[in-house]
Amino acid sequence: MCGILALIHANGTETSAASELHEALYLLQHRGQDACGIATCASGGKIYQCKGNGMAAKVFRDDGARVSDLPGYMGIGHLRYPTAGSSANAEAQPFYVNSPYGICFAHNGNLINATELKQFLDLDAHRHINTESDSELMVNIFANELNETGKARVNDKDIFAALSRMYTRCVGGWACTAMLAGFGLIGFRDSYGIRPLVLGSRPSENGPGNDWMMASESVALDQRGFTNVIDILPGQAVIIRKGAAPVFRQVQEPVRYAPDIFEYVYFARPDTVIDGISVQESRERMGYKLADTIQRRLDPAELADIDVVIPIPETSNTSAACVAERLKKPYCQGFVKNRYVFRTFIMPGQKAREKSVRRKLNPMKIKFQGKNVLLVDDSIVRGTTSREIVNMAREAGARKVYFASCAPRITHAHIYGIDLASPSELIAHHRDEESIATHIGAIKVIYQTLDDLKAACAELSPRANQEFEVGVFCGSYITPVEPGYFEHLEKIRGETKKLKVMESAREAIANGSAGDEEIRMATNGVEVNEDGQVVAAPGNNSSDGETLNRNVSRKNGKRAREGAEESSPPRDRMDISLHNFGDYAQDTHS
């Protein structure tokens, strides 16, 4: 899941598009902390870009100093959340292709026929792909179709026709913003409506006409003063040129209207409205329905046993308060969250996730001592976070711990842009509720039912018979999935994790805190096994890990780096399309 943005001023002499996009990045930072970027277009069609790994404050500096390097009256922005591909600087977005016409591209989602697309681009379109990102595949498919016009200049009709042809080739879920140099902005959404995209307007401050903005979530538009917010519909595209009204076209007939329900469960901000459904109100209803399930699952004695309902901050706060209200139990904030530690289920190793949970949350003992607590979380993925939280609650003095999840059991891979985990890593993939409770150390675990989750959101929809993408909970995906895709996905996940796991092992060696497996990884390198897991490559095992820790620590990890040099992929790659200020640790303007 990523965050995407686009902005165009009515006045072509404006130069502040990047400044507004930069502010909007912070409003959508929760959608991706891996990398971010902005590309703008100034008069004369010249494109400027800044992107790189890290959050907005890192890439653009805390004071936004690098924004001044991005003049222009229009631009697009992106926040990356790891999906398919690696985490190199080269995969930070927006992507850029110079032919035809100069295209910048920001993509939220995932393509599930990437192998087929890569073969087409290589053998038929003769386009070179430089990364493992499916987003680069998509922009090149679009560019190839647009190139078929053979024109020196294109019009709206040409662009819509190219998009229609692109839709027939690409399979998956997406919402995209694009910018054509000197022409305007483009926004479009998959024909199932899986990934969100909204559009809003405001009167121009410098002349006639309206400014227009697109974003993954309505909160970005609200905060920047844009109103008349509408959803881009499934299969719909929009083109916006400076000073002109948007032009809409149905580039592919909508197949279904099925937004990803995980947006409402976890990902989106509570002050966002997606497809006419308030995220805040949907979470309230999730809480009430979860409470009803808890009343059915626990006997009267167990219900009476609960002293207090405590949320796992922050996504579950709303639902937990509604659980407490329905159960007529006290509600309190028992954990304090460190806001500078982010989502733990995307971290590369089990130990790293466990340590991060404790950095992220701290229990207030006075809220737990001598009490039987009902903990409420938005979901349970690997169970790493849940097990550590239960341990922390007990260490803080809780006598009994019950655990409730606002989402049903997550049993399958997410294939439309959220890299939750491999199926084998999902705690519910091969366990029932009783064994899950034992694994995380809770008295009982209670999950929301899938029907109740869908109803919590559908009851708020302006559309009758509202559907949702719910494949992670049941394995029934909204789009067709080709045979062999999941094996391909596991291989990609493993390759992506190699860099992160290898870097983690190097750091542990350098700090003198490495375990045997980390020592083997740092010495021999890593490989991906048949299950998509990252393991140490075969090689000579050290019999004295403690000595190796000390020696490598003194040399700041030099031996580990040398030992893994041949078997490990490069630590990073820079984008070759445009000069990226974000690629460099040193600021050339300081």
N, C-alpha and C positions, 0 to 999 in steps of 0.2 A: 504494500500500500504506500503510495506516494502522495505528495501534494503538488498540484499544478495551478498556475496562475497565468493570466494574460491581461494586458491593459493597453488601451489606445486612447490618446487624447484627440479631441475634435480639432484642435489647433496644431498644425504641423510644425510650428516653430517652438513648441514646448520641448523642454529637455529634461523633465523631471519624472519620466515614466519609471526609471530605475529606483528612484527614491521611494515611490509609492509601492512598487513591487517588493522592495527591501523591507518596508514596514509590514507588508502582508505576509512575508515569509515567517515572521515571528508569530503571527496569528495561526499559522498552520504548522508550526514547528513540531507539534505532536505527531504529525503524519510522516515524519522522517527526520532522523538525526544523523544519518550516515553521510550525506553529502547534500549540497545545494548549489544553485547557480541562477544567474540572470543573464539574458541576452536582450539587447535593445537594438533599435534601428533608428538612425538619425536621418536628417535630410540628405538627399543624394543616395539613399539606400545602403549606407555603410552600416555594418553590423559590429557591435561591441559586445564583449562577453567576459564574465568573471564567474568561475565555478571551481569547485574542488571538494575534497573530503572534509567533513566536519559540519557543525551547525552554523547557522547564519552569522552568529557573532564571531566565529573563527574565520570563516571564509571572507566576510566583508569587514572584519575587525569590529571591535566593540563599539567604536564610534561611527561605524559605517563609512570609513574613509574611502574605501574602494568603490563606493557607489558613484563618486565623482568621475570615475573613469568610464562611466557608462551613459553617455548622453543619448537622448532620443525621445521621440514623442510616442513610441510604442515599444512594447517588450513582452517577454514571457519569462516565467520563473518556475523553478522546480525544487522540490525537497525529496531526497531519495530515502526510501526505506528498503533494506535489502530484499530482493526477490531473486529471480533467476540471474545468473551472471556473477561477477566478482565485485570487489569493493575498491577497485583501483580508481585513481583520479580520472582515468580515461573513460570511466563509465558514469561520471557525474554528468548531469544534464543541466541545460538543454543540449541536445545533439545538433550538429550543423552539417549540412551538405551544400556544397557550392553549386552543384548542377542538378536540376536546372533552377535558375532564378534566385538561388540563395535561400535555403529553407532552414529555419530553426525549429526545434521540435521538443516538446515536453510530454511525457507519457506516464500515465498512472494505470497499472494493470499488469497483465501477463498474457503472452501468446502461447498457446498450447500446441501449435504446429511449427515451432521454430526451426526444427530440422528441415522440414520441407521448404520453408521460406529461404533458408540459407542455401539450399541446393539450387533453388530457382535463381536467386541473386547471383550465384557463382556461374552456373552453366548457361543461363538464358539472358539475364540482364547484364552480366559482366560487371557487377558492382562488388568492390572489395569491402568486406566487413572486418573491422579492426578490433572488436571487443566480443565478449560473450553476452552482451546485453540484447534482449529481444527488442528493446526500444530502438536500437540502431537498425535492426532488421526492418522495423515498421517504417521508420522515416525513409529508408532506402526503397522499400516497396512503393511508398507514396511518391517519392521522387521519380522512380522509374515510370510509374503510371502517368505522372504529370509530363514527363519528357516525351511521351507518345504523341502529344499535341504537335510537336515539331514547330511550335511558334516561337517568335522572339519575345512576345508578350502574351500572357494568358488573361482570361477574364473569369468571372464567377462560374459560368457554365463549364468551362474547362476544368476548374478545380473540383467542382461537385462531381463531374464525370470521373475524374481521376480517383476521387475518394470512393465512389461506387465500385470501381474496379478493385481498389485496394481491399474493400470489405469482402469481396468474393474470395480473396486469397487468405486473409488473416482470420484465425479462429481464436477466440478467447474473450477476455473482458478488458475493456479499456475506456478511458476518457483522455482526450488529448487536446493540447493547445499547440498551435503552430504559428509561425510568422514568416511571411514571404517578403523578402527584402524590397522595400519601397512600395509594397502593394497593400498589405493589411494583415489582419489576424484571422485565424481559422480555429474553430472549436468543433469537436465531434465526439460522439459517444457510441459505444457498441450497441448492437441491435437488441440486446437483452436488458440494457440499462443497468448492468452490474456495477460499474464504477460511476461515481457521481460527478456532475458538472453543472454549475449554475452561472447565470448571466445577469448582470444588473447595469443600470445607467445612472448618470447624474448630469445636471447641466454643466457645461464648460464654464470655467471661471475666466477664460480669456477669449471670449468671442462666442459666436453662435454655435449651435449644435450640442451634442452630448458626448461625454466621455463614456467609455464602455469597459467593463471588467468581467473576466471569467475566473472562477475559482472552484476548487474541489468542495469547499464548504461555504455556506452563506455567511458565516461569521466574518470572513475576510472582506466581503462586500459591505456588510453592515458597518464595520468599523471604519471603512474608508469613505463612508457617505454615499454609497450606491444604493439605490432603491429599485422598485419595480423588478424585483428578483424573480427570475423564472428558471425552471429546470430545462436543460437541453434534453430532449426526449430520446428514447432508444432509437438508434439508427439515424438520428438527425445530425445535421451539420449546420454551422453558421459561419458566414464570412462578414467581417466588419472592416470597412475602410474609413480613413479619417474623415470626420465630418458627415458621414453617411449613416443611414439607418442599417441595422443588421439585415442580412439576407439569409433566410432559412431555407433548407432543402432536405427532404427525406432521401438520403443517399442509399439507404437500404430499408426495406420494410421492417417495422419492428416485429421480432419473433415473439417476444414476451416482454413484460415489464417486471423485472425481478431484481431489484437492488440487492447487494450483498448485505445480509442481515447482521454481519459482524460489525458493520459501520455503527449500528445502533447499540450493539452489545458493548463495544469496546473502543472502536477507533475514533469516532468523531467526537468533537467537543459537544457538551450538553446544550450550548447555546446555538447550535446549528439546526437547520431544518433541511432535510434531504428528501427529495421527491414528495414534498408536502407533509412529511411526517416529522414532528418535533422529536429530536433525540432525547431531550429531557423528559418529555411526557411518556415516551416509549419505555424509558428506564423506570419511571414510576410504576407503570403497569407491569413491567417485569417483576418488580418487587412485590406487588400485591399478589400476582399469580404464583410467584415462588413461595410466598407465605402460605397460600392455600395448599400447595404441594407439601410443604413442611408439616402442616396440620394433618394431612392424610398419612404421611410417612412416619411420624413420631407418635408413640402412644401417649395418652394423657399424662402419665408419670414423667415421661421424657420432656414433654412440653413444659410441664410445671417446673422441671429441673433447671430450665434456662433462666439465668439471672439477667443477662444483658445481650443485646445485639450490637456487634462491632463490625464496621466495614473495613475492607482492605483498600486503603485509599489509592486513587481517588475516583476511578471510574464507577466503583460500586457504591459510592456514598449515597446517591439518590435512591437506588434500589434498596439498600440496607435500611434506610430510614422508613421506607414503605413496608418492608418486612416487619420491622419493629412495631409500626403503627397497627398493622393487621393482626399481629400476634399479641398486641397489648403488653409489650415488653419495653423496658428502658432501652434507649439508643444512646450510644456515646462513641466518640472518636478515641479509640484506644491505641492507635499507632500514629506516630508522627512521621511524615514522609520527607525525605531529603529530596528536594525538587531538582537536584543537579545530578541525580543518578536516573538513567532512563530504563526503558523496558528490558527486563532481564531475559525473556525467553528467546531473544535474538542473539544472545552472547554465545561464543563458539564452543565453550566447554562447560561440563557439569560443575566443576569446582568453581569456575569463574562466576557462574550463575548463582551458586549458593552463597559465595562471598558477597556478591552484589546485592542480594536480598537483604542482608544485614546492614549493608551500607545505605540501602534505600529506605528501610523502615526501622523504627525504634519503638518498642512497646513502652507505654507508661504503666509502671507496675501498679500504681494505685487503682487503675481501671481493671486489673486482672486478678489481683490477690484474693484468693479464697472464693472465686466466682466460677460458675459454669457459664461458658460463653458460647454464643452462636456467631461464628465468623462468616461474613458474606463477601464473596468475591465475584467479579464479572464472569470469570471462566477459570477452568483448570486446563492447562496445556500439557506440559511435561510432568507437572506435579512438583517440580523443584521448588518453586516459590511457595506453594501450598505447604509442603512438608517443613520448610524452614520457618514459615509463619506459625504453624502449629507448635513447633519446638520453641519458638520465641514466646508464644503465649503461655506455654507451660513453665518456661524458665521465669516468666514474669509473675507466676503464682496462680495461674488458672488451674482449677481442680479438674474440670472436664471441658473438652473442646469439641463442639459440633461445627461442621463446615457445610456451607450451602453455596451453590454456584448459580448465577443468574442465567447461564447458558447451559444447554444440554451437554452430554458427554461428547468431547471432540475425538472422533475416531478415525478421521480420514484427512488426507493432505488438503491444504488450501491451494488452489491452482490459478487463482485470479489476482494475485498480487500481494498476498500476505504469506511470508515464508515462516509459518508457525513452527513446524518441525517435521521430521520424517515420521511416517506412520508408526514405525517401530519405536520411536521416542515418545509418542503420545501415551500418557498414562492410562487413558481409557481404551486404547486400541486393543488391548488383550486382557483387560481386567473388568470385573463387575464392580458395583458400588461398594460392596463389602470389602473386597480386596484393595480397592482404592483407599478406603478409610483406614485400613490396616497399614497401607504403605505410607500414608502421610501422617499417621499417628492420631487420627481423629476418632471420636466415639462413633460418629456416623457421618456420611457424606450424602447430601441431598442435592440432586440436580433438577434444574428446570426441565419441564417436558418440551419437546420440540413444538408440539401443537400450541402450547401456551406461549412460547417465545414468538412464534409467528403471529399469534392472535394479539399479543401485546403491541406489535407494530402495525398489523393490518387494520386494527380497530381505529387507528388514527389516520389512515390513508384516505385521500379524497377519491380514490378509485375503488370500485367494487371488486371483490375477488382478487385482492392484492396478493401477488406471489413474491417470493424471495429466493435468492440463491442461498442454499443451506447445505451444500455438499459436504462441508467439514463434519457435520453432525450425523450424516446418514449415508454418504457415498453416492447420492443421487445428484449429479451436477446438472446445471441448467443448460450447458452447451454439450454437444457431442464431444467425446474424448477418444482419441485414436488409440488403438492397441499399442502397448509399449511406451506410452507417454510417461507413466509413473516411474518406470525403470529409468527413462531418460532424465526425468526430474531429479531422481535420487542421485544420479551421477553428477549432474550439474551442482546440486547442493553440496555434494562431497568436495568437488573441485573448488567451490567457493569457500568452503570452510578450511581448505588446506592452508591458505595464506594466513587466516586468522589464528588457526591452531598453531601453526609454525611460529608465528610472531609471539604468541602467548608462551610457547615453550622457550623461546629465546630469552624473553623477559625473565621467566622464572630462573633460568640458568644464570643470567646476569645478576640476579638478586640473591643467588645462592639458596633458593627455596624450591628447586625442582624435585619432583618425584621421579621414580624410575622410568615411567612411561615418557615423561617430558624430556628426560635425559636421552632416551633412545631416539625420540623425535628430533631433538636438536643435533644429535650426533649423526644419525643415519638419514634424516629427512623424513617425509611423510608420504603416504599414499592413500588412495581411497579403495576400501575393500568392496566386495560384491554387494554389501548392504548399504553402500553409500557412506559408510563411516570413515572418519579420518583416523588412521592408525600409524604407528611408527613403521617405517620401511624396514625390510630385513637388513641385517648387518651385524657387525660385532657389538655385543652388549658390554657395557662397562661393568666391572665387578665392584667398583668403588665409586658409587654415586656421590657420596659425601665429598670425596676428594675432588671429583669432577666439578661439583658445585662450587667448591672453594676456588679451584684453579680458574674456572671460567669466569667466576665473579670478579676475580682480580683483573682479568683481561677484558672485562665488560662484554662478555659473551663472544669474544672473537673466535674461540675454538668451535663453539656451536654453529656460528655463522659459516665458518669454513667447512665444517663437516657436512652441512646441509646444502651447500652452495649448488652442487650439481643436480641434486634430486628435487630441489624446491623451485617453484615458479618464481619469477621476479616479484619483489615486494610491492612494486607499484609501476604504473605506466601513466604517462601524461597524455592528454588529448592532443592530437596533431592538427585539429581543424582550425583552431583559433588560438591566439596567445591568451593564456589563462593566468591572470594574476593569482588566482587561488591555488595554482600548482606549486607555488613557491613559499617557503617558510618565511623568507625575508621579504619585507615590503620595500619595493624599489622607490617608494615615495617618501620614506621616512628620512 
